[in-house]
Each structure stands twice: as C-alpha cells, then as structure tokens.
C-alpha cells in the first residue's frame, strides 16, 4: 500500500496538539494522527490540551474516510507524563479535576479505533491515556507506570478500575499502589500493550496495524468499537465519571497538607514526608 503525506487534519488552530491525516492512495482510506505537542514538559497536558484532543477525536469520528486514529507524544522522550504538575498545583485544580474533559469518555465517543503510539515515558495520566485506547503499540524505549500515591494525586473510579480489565487485578493494584516502572517488554508480557517495535521502526509497525484495520469493513469495526465501549460505559456508570465513594470520603483532599507536601517536594526535588502530619496528629492526641 502507498500512503499520501501527512496534512493538516482540520481547520482548527491548536496550541497544545498537532492534528494530521493521511490516506492510502489505492482506496482513499485514512488515518488521523493526534500528537501531544509539549515535548519541553514531556507532553504533559492541561484542560486545554484535553479539550483540543477532544475536538480532534470528534473530527476524526465524523470523517467518513477516516478508519482509525493514532495518539502519540512529540519526540522520543515521552508519550505523556500525565497532568502538568504546575497546572495541578494551581489553586483552581480542585475545580479542574472534577470538571475536566473525562479522558475515557473522549476516547470512547470517537467511533474509530484509537492506537496509542508510545515512545519513552507513559506515566500517570499518560499511562491511563495509553491503556484506555483500543490498542497500544510501544517503542522499545517505552516506560509505563503510575504516580498517584507518590505525588498525592487522588485518581479513582473508572481510571483505576478499568486497568483491572487490561492487566488483571493483582497487576493493576501493584501498578497503582507501588508506582513501579515497567519496560516495554514487561508491558507486553502483562498485556498493557499489543506490540513492541524498535524505536526507529515504530512508525512502520503502526502503519501495518492501520493497514490491517483499514482492510476490514469500516462499519463493522465501528459497531465492534461501540460494543466494547458500551460495556465500558457500564463500568464508568458504576464508578462515576471521575470518582467513586472514595472521593466522598476525602472531600478535602486537594486542600490537605499531604497534597501540599507532595507538590512542594516535587518542585524542591526531594522525597516527600507524608507521615509528618499523622505523627503530629498522634502526638496532639496524646496531649489531650
């Protein structure tokens, strides 16, 4: 098959992403590519970046000649390091967290299958952005993992629960609670990605997967994606769009000293001392 060159994917002018399309010359079937364009921050995202991704996926979903979409980060260092830490440390982040574009809904509403193309780090929100896509293809330099308990990020609900569908409950709890890092080969072995390719051959591997998908009946592919996603919608409904009862148990998490310490330690490049606050509570209780 012969591909056209990449060209601008929509009339929108994006600040946080690059949106492109290309087509197979023989039959006109196309691929939409979304690139998170923040390499200086390891392709971390904010609400605005997620909003732009949503617009691009919506465009791809309604383009009759697009049969598959890919999502990647700019450069070889990172797919995405997740939410921008400076944005998350902002005093308005509490509101941003509860009203931000739900990642899983953004991916699910696109009627075309989405391939996460992972080079380098896929950490925190970048990791669950990757594992929430329909397929994940990784370069051999890919590193996957979560950051939540390490930096005081309270992700719960669908984000956490869905990983059990991907790699199983034991591995999912290990990944989320211990914040370990996993190589591309380890990710492949545990089912976190579909394929691993050498970094310099990753684009060719992705093209092969796109060609296989585009060789299928496009309407059947859309129906199958909708069927898989309908089952996931039930999981989201049970867990809530952003959180579960655990969010209700800890309504003041964002304003807690634990979170402030996590953010301060990050910027000061030191290990956080989370237990100092509970030590203080215990000592204060002893004095009563």
N, C-alpha and C positions, 0 to 999 in steps of 0.2 A: 504494500500500500504506500501511496505517496501523500505526504502531508503538505498543506499550504504553510506559509509563515504565520507566526502569531500576529494578531492585530488587535486593536482596542476593542474591548468587548461590549461597551455601552456608551451612550452619550454622557454619562455621569463623569464628573471630575472628582476623583478620590484622592484624599490626602494620606490615608493610612494603608491602603492596599493598591495593588495593580491588578486590573481585571482584563483578561485577554481571551481570545478564541482562535481556534484553528480548525481546519476541516480536512477530511480525506478527499483528495481530488477525484477519485474514482466514483464516489457515490454521494458526496456532499455532507456526510455525517460528521458532526463536530464535537469538539471538546472545549469546555470553558475552564480557564485556569485562574484561580484567585491566589495572589501572592501577598502575604502579610509583609508590608514594606517598612519595617522598623529594625533594620539589622544592628543599628547602634545600641538598641536595647534588647537584643536577642529576640526580636519580633514579639515583644510583649504587647498586649493590647489594652485598650480602654473601652468605655462605652461607645465612643465614636468609631473606633475600629470595628467593633462588633456590628454597629449599625451599617457601616459600609459593606461588611461581609454579607449581611442580610440582604441588602439591595442587590448585590451581585448574584447571590444564590437565587433570589427571586427572578432576576433577569434570565438566568440560565434555565430555570424551571419552566419559563414561559416561551423560550425559544424552541420552536418545533424541530429545528435542525441540530440542536444540541442533545447528545445522548448520554453524556457523562461529564462530571465536573471534577476538578482536582483542586486541592488546597495545599499550599506549601508556604514556607518562610523564605525571605530573601537571604541569599548567601548559603554557605555551607556550615555555619556555626550553630544554627538553631532553626528548628521548625517554629517553635514558640516557647518562651519561658513563662507563659501564662499572663495573668493580670499585671499591669505595670505597677511596681511597688510604690512609686511616688503617687500614682493615682489612688492606690488602695490606702495610702496613709493620709489622704486628704480627709478633712472633717466631714465632707459630704459623701464619703464612701458608703456609709450605712445605707443611705437612700439609693446610691448607685447599685449596691448589691441586690437589694430587693426589687428594683425596678429595671435592672439592666436587661438587654436582649437575652432571653434564655438560649444558651448555646444549642442544647439538644433540639429545641423547637425550631431554631433557624435551620439546622441541618435536616430535620425531618420534613419541614414544609417544602423543601426542594424535591421535586418529583424525579429528579435524575440522580442516579447513584453517585456518591462522592468518594473520591480516593484521597486519603491523607498521604502526602508525599513527604517523608520525614528525613531531613538531614540534620545531624547534630542533635541538640537538646530538644526534647519534648517533655517539658517539666511543668508540674502544677496544672494550671488551666490549659496549657499547651498539650499536656498528656491527655486530659479527658476530651479536649477538642479532637485529638487524633483518634482516640478509641471510640468516639461517638460517630465517626464517619463510617460509611458502609464497608470500606476496605482501607487497609493501611499498608503502604509499601515503604520500607525503610532502607536508607543507605547503610553501609557497614560501619559508619561512624555515628550512628544514632544512639542516643542515650535517653531512656524513658524513666519517669519517676514522679512522685508527688512531693509536695512541700507543706501541706496543710498544718499539721501539728508543729512543724519546725518554725513556722512564721506566724502562727496564730490565725490562720485562715480557716473559717468555720464551714467549709463546703460540706453539704449534706444532701439528703434527698436523692433525686434521680442521679446526680453526678456520681455519687458514691455507689448507690445500689446497682446501677447499670454495669459497672465493671465486673460484678459477680457473674453477669451473663457472658462476659467476654473471656475471663480467665479463671473463673471459679471463685468461690467464697474465701477459701484459705489464702490464695494468692492475692486476692483483692484486699483482704484485711492486712496482709503483710505489706503490700504496696502503700496503702493509705496510712497505716499506723506507724510504720517504721521508717518511711521516707527513704528507702534504699534506691539505688540507681541500677538500672538494668541495661545491658548491652543489646544491640540489635539481635544478636543470635539468641540471647536469653528471652527477649521479647517474642521472637519467632517460636521458640520452644514452648512458651506458655500460652501461645495463641493471641498475643497482643497485636501482632501484625501478620499479614498474609504472605509476605515475601521480603527477602533481603537481597540487595544487589550492591556491587562495588559502587562507591560514590561517583566515579566517572562514567558509570553505565546506568545510573539510576533513571535518567530521562528515557533511555531506550526501553528499560523494563516497564516503566509507566506507560509508554506508547503501546507496548504489547498488550497490557491489560486493557487499555482503552480500545484497542482494535478488537479484542475478544468481545468486549461488551457491545461495541457498535455493530458487530456481526450478528447480534441477536435481534429478535423482533422488539423494537423500541417500546411498543405499547405493553408487551408482556413484562419487560423489565420495569416499567413504571408501576404496573399492577403489583409485581412482586415486592418492589420497594415499599409501596403503600401498605402491603400486607404485613411485612416485617415491622414497619413503623407503627401500625395500628396496635400491635402487641406491646410495643414500647410505650405508646401513649397510655396504656393501662397502668404500666409501671409508674409513669410520671403522675398519673392521677392518684395512685396510692401514696406516692411520696410527696406530692405537691410540686409545683413548678420550680421552686428554688430551695425548699427545705421541708423538714418533717417536724414532728413534735419536738425534736431536739432544739429547733430554733426557738420554740416557745419556752423551753426550759431555761434558755440562756438569752433572754431578750436584750440584755445589756452587754453582750459580748464585745461589740465594736468599741464600746467606751470603757472596757475593762483595762486594768493595769497590765494584764497578760498581753493584750494586743499591743499596747503602747511599748512594752518591753521588747516584744518581737520586732516591731518596726525600728525601734531605736538601735537594737543590736545589729540589725541588718545594715543600717546606714553607718554604724560605727565599726562594722566588720569584726564582730566578736560573737562569742556564744551567748545566747540569752540565758538569763537566770529566772526561769519561770516560777521556781518554787519559793522564791523570796517572799512572795505575797502570802502564800499559805503558811509559811513559817511565822510570818508576822501575825496572821490570824490566830494561830495556835498559841503563840506567846501572849497575845492580848487576852485570849480566853482564860489562860492560866491566872492572869492577874485579877480577873473579876471575882 
